[in-house]
């Protein structure tokens, strides 16, 4: 992991993500990097670092704050067309850091006390290349042409809006060594046997640089709890196979009460090879996939306000434990 300030010098073509009284901007990689650099510059106690690089060489950035013994790791945008999850996490980071300075509450908890009792790490853009493709910030060049060719083999999946995978056509949330072979069998049976806009598990677990980097980063952080933000369904998935970590159900009930989302078991067809699955299996601690909002991904920005209203107390509750 590399500490850096700034980690990346974005272009000026993407403005601020959050402006008072206006809907958020689109979270292209440049815009996300710019916001993370802004937060790290404004708050000296926020550590901005890089935990890896994407296929295209874009940095995978995270910010850690707090100095408590409880460690929570939040991630967003494993899936490219679920980019609204990045906005939710960045907005929470902004609110948390600001309110910790002014001694205000966030999600029903003192922001300052949360940072005193916890160490919170945020990785808001796991799939920068894919997000840029879906947002049409990537519209030419070798990687775009490769993705367009892959998409041509799946005409029923709209391009680029239906793209979930990384830029090489590997679904990053089907990359983890937790029943990966079972996931492969299921997805191959559905016809996803090669790089695809979604549902291709890759040639081997953790073969994609983004999923491999997040797994290594998770091992280094050694968190007590992880949350992976996705869309859609207004649901919280809390277990993997027969694994039920101590305290996971109880914390899951708190997250559900805070957000109004339903605490659910992952459907058996989907309960394989995900980041949350691997964390629960290997660490034996609570991990959650949070499916935000309702509708077909990518969800429209018009849903951001209602999603964030539900998610702020959920994210704060996860920090508090």
Secondary structure as UniProt FT lines:
FT   STRAND          2..3
FT   TURN            20..21
FT   HELIX           29..42
FT   TURN            44..45
FT   STRAND          47..53
FT   TURN            55..56
FT   STRAND          59..65
FT   STRAND          70..76
FT   HELIX           80..82
FT   HELIX           84..102
FT   STRAND          105..106
FT   TURN            107..108
FT   STRAND          109..110
FT   HELIX           111..117
FT   STRAND          118..123
FT   HELIX           128..134
FT   TURN            135..136
FT   HELIX           142..152
FT   TURN            155..156
FT   TURN            159..162
FT   TURN            167..168
FT   HELIX           172..174
FT   HELIX           180..189
FT   TURN            190..191
FT   TURN            205..206
FT   HELIX           209..221
FT   STRAND          225..231
FT   STRAND          235..237
FT   TURN            241..242
FT   TURN            246..247
FT   HELIX           248..259
FT   STRAND          262..264
FT   HELIX           268..270
FT   HELIX           275..283
FT   STRAND          287..292
FT   HELIX           301..303
FT   HELIX           304..320
//
